[in-house]
Amino acid sequence: MPVLALVSAVLVVAFEQIVQWRYGASGIVGLLLLTIGIKAKSPSVSSVGAVVLALLVAGPAL
């Protein structure tokens, strides 16, 4: 079980670093809002986080 927890923690940190590298601070804020909303079972907070991430992924329309 400790190995599974360690692998899970490494994957979460790696994913956060990729999001920060790709989308900057606003990507981390969106991911944080999404995570907090899911853990707190708050649909409004998780929706705001999901919208922030969706806007970052979509990018500006050229």
C-alpha positions as CSV (number, residue, x, y, z in Angstrom):
1,M,0.0,0.0,0.0
2,P,2.8,2.6,0.7
3,V,4.2,2.0,-2.8
4,L,0.8,2.8,-4.3
5,A,0.6,6.0,-2.2
6,L,4.1,7.0,-3.3
7,V,3.4,6.3,-7.0
8,S,0.2,8.3,-6.7
9,A,1.9,11.3,-5.1
10,V,4.6,11.3,-7.8
11,L,2.0,11.2,-10.5
12,V,0.1,14.1,-9.0
13,V,3.2,16.2,-8.6
14,A,4.3,15.4,-12.1
15,F,0.9,16.4,-13.5
16,E,0.9,19.7,-11.6
17,Q,4.3,20.5,-12.9
18,I,3.2,19.8,-16.5
19,V,0.1,22.0,-16.1
20,Q,2.3,24.8,-14.6
21,W,4.9,24.5,-17.4
22,R,2.3,24.5,-20.1
23,Y,-0.4,26.9,-18.8
24,G,1.4,28.9,-16.1
25,A,0.0,30.2,-12.9
26,S,-3.6,30.4,-14.2
27,G,-3.4,26.7,-15.0
28,I,-2.4,25.9,-11.4
29,V,-5.3,28.0,-10.1
30,G,-7.8,26.2,-12.4
31,L,-6.5,22.8,-11.3
32,L,-6.6,23.9,-7.6
33,L,-10.1,25.1,-7.9
34,L,-11.2,21.9,-9.7
35,T,-9.5,19.8,-7.0
36,I,-10.9,21.7,-4.1
37,G,-14.4,21.7,-5.6
38,I,-14.3,17.9,-6.1
39,K,-13.0,17.3,-2.6
40,A,-15.5,19.7,-1.0
41,K,-18.3,18.4,-3.2
42,S,-19.0,22.0,-4.3
43,P,-20.2,22.0,-8.0
44,S,-19.8,25.7,-8.4
45,V,-16.1,25.8,-7.4
46,S,-15.3,22.7,-9.5
47,S,-17.2,24.2,-12.4
48,V,-15.2,27.4,-12.2
49,G,-11.9,25.4,-12.2
50,A,-13.1,23.3,-15.1
51,V,-14.0,26.5,-17.1
52,V,-10.6,28.0,-16.4
53,L,-8.8,24.9,-17.6
54,A,-11.1,24.7,-20.6
55,L,-10.4,28.3,-21.6
56,L,-6.6,27.7,-21.2
57,V,-6.7,24.6,-23.3
58,A,-8.9,26.2,-26.0
59,G,-6.6,29.2,-26.2
60,P,-7.3,32.3,-28.2
61,A,-9.2,31.8,-31.5
62,L,-6.9,32.8,-34.3
